């Protein structure tokens, strides 16, 4: 359950990032649409704040928060999909290190249990 909850916060963060990215693409004109996007991003972050509060009350935050680092590989994939970033060997190594670190982090807890 903890993994699903933390992954939900990551998805909310990505959603907020995409909403703010859409607002930035329309920055030339400040209108009701932009205000709505910013309001939506604010609402998403308030929801994420409440979810983190619940996670913090029910799970050890030192075991939950590191899982949010999966955000970085996911946002890289989204950026690549949108054509905003190039894939290089160093970036792939960085993503691999993050994923490997998460695997080791979770594996270590499984072995210790």
LOZA-109454 format. One record per residue: residue number from 1; residue in one letter; x, y, z of N, C-alpha, C in turn. Coordinates in Angstrom, 2 decimals, always signed. Layout:
BEGIN
<r pos="NUM" code="a" n_px="X" n_py="Y" n_pz="Z" ca_px="X" ca_py="Y" ca_pz="Z" c_px="X" c_py="Y" c_pz="Z"/>
...
// end
This chain:
BEGIN
<r pos="1" code="x" n_px="+0.82" n_py="-1.19" n_pz="+0.00" ca_px="+0.00" ca_py="+0.00" ca_pz="+0.00" c_px="+0.87" c_py="+1.26" c_pz="+0.00"/>
<r pos="2" code="x" n_px="+1.95" n_py="+1.21" n_pz="+0.77" ca_px="+2.84" ca_py="+2.38" ca_pz="+0.86" c_px="+3.38" c_py="+2.74" c_pz="-0.52"/>
<r pos="3" code="x" n_px="+3.77" n_py="+1.74" n_pz="-1.29" ca_px="+4.33" ca_py="+1.99" ca_pz="-2.62" c_px="+3.30" c_py="+2.69" c_pz="-3.52"/>
<r pos="4" code="x" n_px="+2.07" n_py="+2.22" n_pz="-3.46" ca_px="+1.00" ca_py="+2.80" ca_pz="-4.27" c_px="+0.74" c_py="+4.25" c_pz="-3.86"/>
<r pos="5" code="x" n_px="+0.71" n_py="+4.52" n_pz="-2.58" ca_px="+0.49" ca_py="+5.88" ca_pz="-2.10" c_px="+1.61" c_py="+6.82" c_pz="-2.52"/>
<r pos="6" code="x" n_px="+2.85" n_py="+6.37" n_pz="-2.35" ca_px="+3.98" ca_py="+7.21" ca_pz="-2.74" c_px="+3.99" c_py="+7.41" c_pz="-4.25"/>
<r pos="7" code="x" n_px="+3.70" n_py="+6.37" n_pz="-5.01" ca_px="+3.64" ca_py="+6.50" ca_pz="-6.46" c_px="+2.54" c_py="+7.47" c_pz="-6.86"/>
<r pos="8" code="x" n_px="+1.45" n_py="+7.50" n_pz="-6.10" ca_px="+0.38" ca_py="+8.47" ca_pz="-6.36" c_px="+0.88" c_py="+9.90" c_pz="-6.21"/>
<r pos="9" code="x" n_px="+1.73" n_py="+10.14" n_pz="-5.21" ca_px="+2.28" ca_py="+11.50" ca_pz="-5.06" c_px="+3.20" c_py="+11.84" c_pz="-6.23"/>
<r pos="10" code="x" n_px="+3.91" n_py="+10.86" n_pz="-6.73" ca_px="+4.77" ca_py="+11.08" ca_pz="-7.89" c_px="+3.92" c_py="+11.43" c_pz="-9.12"/>
<r pos="11" code="x" n_px="+2.85" n_py="+10.70" n_pz="-9.31" ca_px="+1.94" ca_py="+10.98" ca_pz="-10.44" c_px="+1.33" c_py="+12.36" c_pz="-10.29"/>
<r pos="12" code="x" n_px="+0.94" n_py="+12.74" n_pz="-9.07" ca_px="+0.41" ca_py="+14.09" ca_pz="-8.84" c_px="+1.47" c_py="+15.15" c_pz="-9.15"/>
<r pos="13" code="x" n_px="+2.71" n_py="+14.91" n_pz="-8.79" ca_px="+3.79" ca_py="+15.85" ca_pz="-9.08" c_px="+3.99" c_py="+15.99" c_pz="-10.59"/>
<r pos="14" code="x" n_px="+3.97" n_py="+14.87" n_pz="-11.29" ca_px="+4.10" ca_py="+14.92" ca_pz="-12.75" c_px="+2.92" c_py="+15.67" c_pz="-13.36"/>
<r pos="15" code="x" n_px="+1.72" n_py="+15.39" n_pz="-12.86" ca_px="+0.54" ca_py="+16.10" ca_pz="-13.35" c_px="+0.65" c_py="+17.59" c_pz="-13.14"/>
<r pos="16" code="x" n_px="+1.08" n_py="+17.99" n_pz="-11.97" ca_px="+1.27" ca_py="+19.41" ca_pz="-11.68" c_px="+2.33" c_py="+20.02" c_pz="-12.60"/>
<r pos="17" code="x" n_px="+3.41" n_py="+19.28" n_pz="-12.81" ca_px="+4.48" ca_py="+19.76" ca_pz="-13.70" c_px="+3.96" c_py="+19.95" c_pz="-15.13"/>
<r pos="18" code="x" n_px="+3.16" n_py="+19.01" n_pz="-15.61" ca_px="+2.63" ca_py="+19.12" ca_pz="-16.96" c_px="+1.64" c_py="+20.28" c_pz="-17.08"/>
<r pos="19" code="x" n_px="+0.84" n_py="+20.50" n_pz="-16.06" ca_px="-0.10" ca_py="+21.63" ca_pz="-16.07" c_px="+0.67" c_py="+22.96" c_pz="-16.10"/>
<r pos="20" code="x" n_px="+1.69" n_py="+23.06" n_pz="-15.26" ca_px="+2.49" ca_py="+24.30" ca_pz="-15.26" c_px="+3.27" c_py="+24.48" c_pz="-16.55"/>
<r pos="21" code="x" n_px="+3.69" n_py="+23.37" n_pz="-17.16" ca_px="+4.36" ca_py="+23.44" ca_pz="-18.46" c_px="+3.40" c_py="+23.97" c_pz="-19.52"/>
<r pos="22" code="x" n_px="+2.17" n_py="+23.51" n_pz="-19.48" ca_px="+1.16" ca_py="+24.01" ca_pz="-20.42" c_px="+0.91" c_py="+25.49" c_pz="-20.20"/>
<r pos="23" code="x" n_px="+0.87" n_py="+25.91" n_pz="-18.95" ca_px="+0.68" ca_py="+27.33" ca_pz="-18.66" c_px="+1.85" c_py="+28.15" c_pz="-19.17"/>
<r pos="24" code="x" n_px="+3.06" n_py="+27.64" n_pz="-19.03" ca_px="+4.25" ca_py="+28.36" ca_pz="-19.49" c_px="+4.27" c_py="+28.49" c_pz="-21.01"/>
<r pos="25" code="x" n_px="+3.74" n_py="+27.50" n_pz="-21.70" ca_px="+3.70" ca_py="+27.57" ca_pz="-23.16" c_px="+2.75" c_py="+28.66" c_pz="-23.65"/>
<r pos="26" code="x" n_px="+1.82" n_py="+29.07" n_pz="-22.81" ca_px="+0.86" ca_py="+30.11" ca_pz="-23.18" c_px="+1.13" c_py="+31.41" c_pz="-22.41"/>
<r pos="27" code="x" n_px="+2.36" n_py="+31.61" n_pz="-21.97" ca_px="+2.69" ca_py="+32.74" ca_pz="-21.11" c_px="+2.55" c_py="+34.10" c_pz="-21.77"/>
<r pos="28" code="x" n_px="+2.52" n_py="+34.12" n_pz="-23.09" ca_px="+2.44" ca_py="+35.41" ca_pz="-23.79" c_px="+1.13" c_py="+36.12" c_pz="-23.48"/>
<r pos="29" code="x" n_px="+0.11" n_py="+35.37" n_pz="-23.18" ca_px="-1.16" ca_py="+36.03" ca_pz="-22.86" c_px="-1.67" c_py="+35.53" c_pz="-21.52"/>
<r pos="30" code="x" n_px="-1.79" n_py="+36.45" n_pz="-20.61" ca_px="-2.30" ca_py="+36.14" ca_pz="-19.28" c_px="-3.81" c_py="+36.27" c_pz="-19.33"/>
<r pos="31" code="x" n_px="-4.49" n_py="+35.17" n_pz="-19.24" ca_px="-5.93" ca_py="+35.20" ca_pz="-19.32" c_px="-6.54" c_py="+34.18" c_pz="-18.36"/>
<r pos="32" code="x" n_px="-7.82" n_py="+33.99" n_pz="-18.50" ca_px="-8.53" ca_py="+33.07" ca_pz="-17.62" c_px="-8.03" c_py="+31.63" c_pz="-17.76"/>
<r pos="33" code="x" n_px="-7.63" n_py="+31.23" n_pz="-18.96" ca_px="-7.11" ca_py="+29.88" ca_pz="-19.19" c_px="-5.85" c_py="+29.64" c_pz="-18.37"/>
<r pos="34" code="x" n_px="-4.94" n_py="+30.61" n_pz="-18.40" ca_px="-3.68" ca_py="+30.49" ca_pz="-17.64" c_px="-3.98" c_py="+30.46" c_pz="-16.15"/>
<r pos="35" code="x" n_px="-4.87" n_py="+31.35" n_pz="-15.72" ca_px="-5.24" ca_py="+31.37" ca_pz="-14.30" c_px="-5.86" c_py="+30.04" c_pz="-13.89"/>
<r pos="36" code="x" n_px="-6.67" n_py="+29.45" n_pz="-14.76" ca_px="-7.26" ca_py="+28.15" ca_pz="-14.48" c_px="-6.21" c_py="+27.05" c_pz="-14.36"/>
<r pos="37" code="x" n_px="-5.22" n_py="+27.08" n_pz="-15.25" ca_px="-4.14" ca_py="+26.09" ca_pz="-15.19" c_px="-3.34" c_py="+26.22" c_pz="-13.90"/>
<r pos="38" code="x" n_px="-3.04" n_py="+27.45" n_pz="-13.53" ca_px="-2.29" ca_py="+27.68" ca_pz="-12.29" c_px="-3.13" c_py="+27.25" c_pz="-11.09"/>
<r pos="39" code="x" n_px="-4.43" n_py="+27.53" n_pz="-11.13" ca_px="-5.32" ca_py="+27.08" ca_pz="-10.06" c_px="-5.38" c_py="+25.56" c_pz="-9.98"/>
<r pos="40" code="x" n_px="-5.40" n_py="+24.90" n_pz="-11.13" ca_px="-5.40" ca_py="+23.43" ca_pz="-11.16" c_px="-4.11" c_py="+22.88" c_pz="-10.56"/>
<r pos="41" code="x" n_px="-2.98" n_py="+23.47" n_pz="-10.93" ca_px="-1.70" ca_py="+23.03" ca_pz="-10.37" c_px="-1.68" c_py="+23.23" c_pz="-8.85"/>
<r pos="42" code="x" n_px="-2.24" n_py="+24.34" n_pz="-8.39" ca_px="-2.31" ca_py="+24.59" ca_pz="-6.95" c_px="-3.19" c_py="+23.54" c_pz="-6.27"/>
<r pos="43" code="x" n_px="-4.31" n_py="+23.22" n_pz="-6.86" ca_px="-5.21" ca_py="+22.21" ca_pz="-6.31" c_px="-4.53" c_py="+20.84" c_pz="-6.25"/>
<r pos="44" code="x" n_px="-3.82" n_py="+20.48" n_pz="-7.31" ca_px="-3.09" ca_py="+19.20" ca_pz="-7.33" c_px="-2.07" c_py="+19.16" c_pz="-6.20"/>
<r pos="45" code="x" n_px="-1.35" n_py="+20.26" n_pz="-6.00" ca_px="-0.33" ca_py="+20.28" ca_pz="-4.95" c_px="-0.93" c_py="+20.28" c_pz="-3.55"/>
<r pos="46" code="x" n_px="-2.09" n_py="+20.88" n_pz="-3.38" ca_px="-2.78" ca_py="+20.80" ca_pz="-2.08" c_px="-3.20" c_py="+19.36" c_pz="-1.81"/>
<r pos="47" code="x" n_px="-3.71" n_py="+18.68" n_pz="-2.83" ca_px="-4.07" ca_py="+17.27" ca_pz="-2.70" c_px="-2.84" c_py="+16.43" c_pz="-2.34"/>
<r pos="48" code="x" n_px="-1.74" n_py="+16.71" n_pz="-3.01" ca_px="-0.49" ca_py="+15.97" ca_pz="-2.75" c_px="-0.01" c_py="+16.22" c_pz="-1.32"/>
<r pos="49" code="x" n_px="-0.13" n_py="+17.47" n_pz="-0.85" ca_px="+0.25" ca_py="+17.81" ca_pz="+0.52" c_px="-0.57" c_py="+17.00" c_pz="+1.53"/>
<r pos="50" code="x" n_px="-1.88" n_py="+16.92" n_pz="+1.29" ca_px="-2.75" ca_py="+16.13" ca_pz="+2.18" c_px="-2.40" c_py="+14.65" c_pz="+2.16"/>
<r pos="51" code="x" n_px="-2.11" n_py="+14.14" n_pz="+0.97" ca_px="-1.73" ca_py="+12.73" ca_pz="+0.85" c_px="-0.42" c_py="+12.46" c_pz="+1.58"/>
<r pos="52" code="x" n_px="+0.56" n_py="+13.37" n_pz="+1.46" ca_px="+1.82" ca_py="+13.19" ca_pz="+2.18" c_px="+1.61" c_py="+13.23" c_pz="+3.69"/>
<r pos="53" code="x" n_px="+0.69" n_py="+14.09" n_pz="+4.14" ca_px="+0.38" ca_py="+14.13" ca_pz="+5.57" c_px="-0.14" c_py="+12.79" c_pz="+6.05"/>
<r pos="54" code="x" n_px="-1.02" n_py="+12.17" n_pz="+5.24" ca_px="-1.56" ca_py="+10.86" ca_pz="+5.60" c_px="-0.46" c_py="+9.80" c_pz="+5.58"/>
<r pos="55" code="x" n_px="+0.38" n_py="+9.83" n_pz="+4.56" ca_px="+1.49" ca_py="+8.87" ca_pz="+4.47" c_px="+2.40" c_py="+9.02" c_pz="+5.69"/>
<r pos="56" code="x" n_px="+2.70" n_py="+10.26" n_pz="+6.05" ca_px="+3.61" ca_py="+10.52" ca_pz="+7.17" c_px="+3.02" c_py="+10.01" c_pz="+8.50"/>
<r pos="57" code="x" n_px="+1.71" n_py="+10.11" n_pz="+8.66" ca_px="+1.08" ca_py="+9.62" ca_pz="+9.90" c_px="+1.04" c_py="+8.09" c_pz="+9.96"/>
<r pos="58" code="x" n_px="+1.03" n_py="+7.43" n_pz="+8.81" ca_px="+0.82" ca_py="+5.98" ca_pz="+8.80" c_px="+2.06" c_py="+5.16" c_pz="+8.45"/>
<r pos="59" code="x" n_px="+3.08" n_py="+5.79" n_pz="+7.90" ca_px="+4.28" ca_py="+5.06" ca_pz="+7.49" c_px="+5.52" c_py="+5.84" c_pz="+7.90"/>
<r pos="60" code="x" n_px="+6.60" n_py="+5.13" n_pz="+8.07" ca_px="+7.88" ca_py="+5.77" ca_pz="+8.37" c_px="+8.34" c_py="+6.55" c_pz="+7.15"/>
<r pos="61" code="x" n_px="+8.44" n_py="+7.85" n_pz="+7.29" ca_px="+8.76" ca_py="+8.71" ca_pz="+6.15" c_px="+10.16" c_py="+8.42" c_pz="+5.59"/>
<r pos="62" code="x" n_px="+11.08" n_py="+7.94" n_pz="+6.43" ca_px="+12.42" ca_py="+7.64" ca_pz="+5.94" c_px="+12.42" c_py="+6.42" c_pz="+5.01"/>
<r pos="63" code="x" n_px="+11.36" n_py="+5.64" n_pz="+5.08" ca_px="+11.24" ca_py="+4.48" ca_pz="+4.18" c_px="+10.34" c_py="+4.79" c_pz="+2.98"/>
<r pos="64" code="x" n_px="+9.56" n_py="+5.86" n_pz="+3.07" ca_px="+8.64" ca_py="+6.21" ca_pz="+1.99" c_px="+9.19" c_py="+7.28" c_pz="+1.06"/>
<r pos="65" code="x" n_px="+9.75" n_py="+8.35" n_pz="+1.62" ca_px="+10.14" ca_py="+9.49" ca_pz="+0.80" c_px="+11.18" c_py="+9.16" c_pz="-0.27"/>
<r pos="66" code="x" n_px="+12.18" n_py="+8.32" n_pz="+0.01" ca_px="+13.16" ca_py="+8.01" ca_pz="-1.05" c_px="+12.54" c_py="+7.43" c_pz="-2.31"/>
<r pos="67" code="x" n_px="+11.38" n_py="+6.80" n_pz="-2.18" ca_px="+10.73" ca_py="+6.22" ca_pz="-3.36" c_px="+10.31" c_py="+7.29" c_pz="-4.37"/>
<r pos="68" code="x" n_px="+10.19" n_py="+8.54" n_pz="-3.93" ca_px="+9.78" ca_py="+9.61" ca_pz="-4.85" c_px="+10.85" c_py="+9.92" c_pz="-5.89"/>
<r pos="69" code="x" n_px="+12.04" n_py="+9.40" n_pz="-5.72" ca_px="+13.09" ca_py="+9.66" ca_pz="-6.71" c_px="+12.77" c_py="+9.04" c_pz="-8.07"/>
<r pos="70" code="x" n_px="+11.76" n_py="+8.18" n_pz="-8.13" ca_px="+11.34" ca_py="+7.62" ca_pz="-9.42" c_px="+10.78" c_py="+8.74" c_pz="-10.31"/>
<r pos="71" code="x" n_px="+10.46" n_py="+9.88" n_pz="-9.71" ca_px="+9.98" ca_py="+11.04" ca_pz="-10.47" c_px="+10.97" c_py="+11.42" c_pz="-11.57"/>
<r pos="72" code="x" n_px="+12.24" n_py="+11.41" n_pz="-11.27" ca_px="+13.25" ca_py="+11.90" ca_pz="-12.23" c_px="+13.32" c_py="+11.06" c_pz="-13.50"/>
<r pos="73" code="x" n_px="+13.38" n_py="+9.73" n_pz="-13.42" ca_px="+13.32" ca_py="+8.97" ca_pz="-14.68" c_px="+12.00" c_py="+9.16" c_pz="-15.42"/>
<r pos="74" code="x" n_px="+10.90" n_py="+9.25" n_pz="-14.68" ca_px="+9.60" ca_py="+9.41" ca_pz="-15.34" c_px="+9.49" c_py="+10.76" c_pz="-16.04"/>
<r pos="75" code="x" n_px="+9.96" n_py="+11.82" n_pz="-15.41" ca_px="+9.87" ca_py="+13.14" ca_pz="-16.05" c_px="+10.82" c_py="+13.22" c_pz="-17.24"/>
<r pos="76" code="x" n_px="+11.93" n_py="+12.48" n_pz="-17.17" ca_px="+12.84" ca_py="+12.42" ca_pz="-18.33" c_px="+12.14" c_py="+11.75" c_pz="-19.50"/>
<r pos="77" code="x" n_px="+11.44" n_py="+10.66" n_pz="-19.23" ca_px="+10.71" ca_py="+9.95" ca_pz="-20.30" c_px="+9.65" c_py="+10.86" c_pz="-20.91"/>
<r pos="78" code="x" n_px="+8.94" n_py="+11.58" n_pz="-20.07" ca_px="+7.91" ca_py="+12.51" ca_pz="-20.58" c_px="+8.55" c_py="+13.62" c_pz="-21.40"/>
<r pos="79" code="x" n_px="+9.67" n_py="+14.15" n_pz="-20.94" ca_px="+10.37" ca_py="+15.21" ca_pz="-21.68" c_px="+10.86" c_py="+14.70" c_pz="-23.02"/>
<r pos="80" code="x" n_px="+11.35" n_py="+13.48" n_pz="-23.05" ca_px="+11.79" ca_py="+12.89" ca_pz="-24.31" c_px="+10.60" c_py="+12.72" c_pz="-25.26"/>
<r pos="81" code="x" n_px="+9.50" n_py="+12.22" n_pz="-24.72" ca_px="+8.29" ca_py="+12.01" ca_pz="-25.51" c_px="+7.78" c_py="+13.32" c_pz="-26.10"/>
<r pos="82" code="x" n_px="+7.94" n_py="+14.42" n_pz="-25.35" ca_px="+7.50" ca_py="+15.73" ca_pz="-25.83" c_px="+8.54" c_py="+16.37" c_pz="-26.76"/>
<r pos="83" code="x" n_px="+9.69" n_py="+15.74" n_pz="-26.92" ca_px="+10.73" ca_py="+16.26" ca_pz="-27.79" c_px="+11.55" c_py="+17.38" c_pz="-27.18"/>
<r pos="84" code="x" n_px="+11.60" n_py="+17.43" n_pz="-25.86" ca_px="+12.28" ca_py="+18.52" ca_pz="-25.16" c_px="+13.69" c_py="+18.16" c_pz="-24.69"/>
<r pos="85" code="x" n_px="+14.10" n_py="+16.89" n_pz="-24.87" ca_px="+15.40" ca_py="+16.46" ca_pz="-24.37" c_px="+15.95" c_py="+15.38" c_pz="-25.30"/>
<r pos="86" code="x" n_px="+17.25" n_py="+15.33" n_pz="-25.39" ca_px="+17.91" ca_py="+14.28" ca_pz="-26.16" c_px="+18.41" c_py="+13.20" c_pz="-25.21"/>
<r pos="87" code="x" n_px="+18.44" n_py="+11.99" n_pz="-25.71" ca_px="+18.99" ca_py="+10.88" ca_pz="-24.92" c_px="+20.49" c_py="+10.82" c_pz="-25.15"/>
<r pos="88" code="x" n_px="+21.24" n_py="+10.83" n_pz="-24.05" ca_px="+22.69" ca_py="+10.67" ca_pz="-24.13" c_px="+23.09" c_py="+9.53" c_pz="-23.19"/>
<r pos="89" code="x" n_px="+24.29" n_py="+9.06" n_pz="-23.38" ca_px="+24.80" ca_py="+7.98" ca_pz="-22.53" c_px="+24.82" c_py="+8.38" c_pz="-21.06"/>
<r pos="90" code="x" n_px="+25.24" n_py="+9.63" n_pz="-20.77" ca_px="+25.30" ca_py="+10.08" ca_pz="-19.38" c_px="+23.92" c_py="+10.12" c_pz="-18.75"/>
<r pos="91" code="x" n_px="+22.92" n_py="+10.56" n_pz="-19.51" ca_px="+21.56" ca_py="+10.61" ca_pz="-18.98" c_px="+21.04" c_py="+9.20" c_pz="-18.71"/>
<r pos="92" code="x" n_px="+21.32" n_py="+8.28" n_pz="-19.60" ca_px="+20.90" ca_py="+6.90" ca_pz="-19.39" c_px="+21.58" c_py="+6.28" c_pz="-18.17"/>
<r pos="93" code="x" n_px="+22.85" n_py="+6.60" n_pz="-17.99" ca_px="+23.58" ca_py="+6.10" ca_pz="-16.81" c_px="+22.95" c_py="+6.69" c_pz="-15.54"/>
<r pos="94" code="x" n_px="+22.63" n_py="+7.97" n_pz="-15.58" ca_px="+22.00" ca_py="+8.61" ca_pz="-14.43" c_px="+20.66" c_py="+7.98" c_pz="-14.08"/>
<r pos="95" code="x" n_px="+19.85" n_py="+7.74" n_pz="-15.09" ca_px="+18.56" ca_py="+7.09" ca_pz="-14.87" c_px="+18.76" c_py="+5.68" c_pz="-14.32"/>
<r pos="96" code="x" n_px="+19.71" n_py="+4.96" n_pz="-14.89" ca_px="+19.99" ca_py="+3.60" ca_pz="-14.42" c_px="+20.44" c_py="+3.62" c_pz="-12.96"/>
<r pos="97" code="x" n_px="+21.25" n_py="+4.60" n_pz="-12.56" ca_px="+21.70" ca_py="+4.69" ca_pz="-11.17" c_px="+20.53" c_py="+4.98" c_pz="-10.22"/>
<r pos="98" code="x" n_px="+19.61" n_py="+5.83" n_pz="-10.64" ca_px="+18.44" ca_py="+6.11" ca_pz="-9.80" c_px="+17.61" c_py="+4.85" c_pz="-9.61"/>
<r pos="99" code="x" n_px="+17.33" n_py="+4.16" n_pz="-10.72" ca_px="+16.51" ca_py="+2.95" ca_pz="-10.64" c_px="+17.24" c_py="+1.86" c_pz="-9.84"/>
<r pos="100" code="x" n_px="+18.52" n_py="+1.72" n_pz="-10.07" ca_px="+19.30" ca_py="+0.74" ca_pz="-9.30" c_px="+19.30" c_py="+1.10" c_pz="-7.81"/>
<r pos="101" code="x" n_px="+19.45" n_py="+2.37" n_pz="-7.50" ca_px="+19.40" ca_py="+2.81" ca_pz="-6.11" c_px="+18.07" c_py="+2.49" c_pz="-5.45"/>
<r pos="102" code="x" n_px="+16.99" n_py="+2.70" n_pz="-6.16" ca_px="+15.68" ca_py="+2.35" ca_pz="-5.62" c_px="+15.56" c_py="+0.85" c_pz="-5.39"/>
<r pos="103" code="x" n_px="+16.05" n_py="+0.08" n_pz="-6.34" ca_px="+15.99" ca_py="-1.37" ca_pz="-6.20" c_px="+16.79" c_py="-1.82" c_pz="-4.98"/>
<r pos="104" code="x" n_px="+18.01" n_py="-1.29" n_pz="-4.82" ca_px="+18.85" ca_py="-1.65" ca_pz="-3.68" c_px="+18.17" c_py="-1.22" c_pz="-2.38"/>
<r pos="105" code="x" n_px="+17.60" n_py="-0.01" n_pz="-2.36" ca_px="+16.91" ca_py="+0.50" ca_pz="-1.18" c_px="+15.78" c_py="-0.43" c_pz="-0.76"/>
<r pos="106" code="x" n_px="+14.96" n_py="-0.84" n_pz="-1.71" ca_px="+13.84" ca_py="-1.72" ca_pz="-1.40" c_px="+14.31" c_py="-3.14" c_pz="-1.08"/>
<r pos="107" code="x" n_px="+15.32" n_py="-3.60" n_pz="-1.79" ca_px="+15.87" ca_py="-4.95" ca_pz="-1.55" c_px="+16.48" c_py="-5.05" c_pz="-0.16"/>
<r pos="108" code="x" n_px="+17.17" n_py="-4.00" n_pz="+0.24" ca_px="+17.82" ca_py="-3.98" ca_pz="+1.55" c_px="+16.77" c_py="-4.12" c_pz="+2.66"/>
<r pos="109" code="x" n_px="+15.63" n_py="-3.47" n_pz="+2.50" ca_px="+14.58" ca_py="-3.59" ca_pz="+3.51" c_px="+13.98" c_py="-4.98" c_pz="+3.52"/>
<r pos="110" code="x" n_px="+13.88" n_py="-5.61" n_pz="+2.34" ca_px="+13.33" ca_py="-6.96" ca_pz="+2.24" c_px="+14.26" c_py="-7.96" c_pz="+2.90"/>
<r pos="111" code="x" n_px="+15.56" n_py="-7.83" n_pz="+2.65" ca_px="+16.54" ca_py="-8.74" ca_pz="+3.24" c_px="+16.62" c_py="-8.55" c_pz="+4.75"/>
<r pos="112" code="x" n_px="+16.52" n_py="-7.29" n_pz="+5.22" ca_px="+16.62" ca_py="-7.01" ca_pz="+6.65" c_px="+15.41" c_py="-7.51" c_pz="+7.42"/>
<r pos="113" code="x" n_px="+14.27" n_py="-7.65" n_pz="+6.76" ca_px="+13.05" ca_py="-8.08" ca_pz="+7.44" c_px="+13.06" c_py="-9.54" c_pz="+7.81"/>
// end
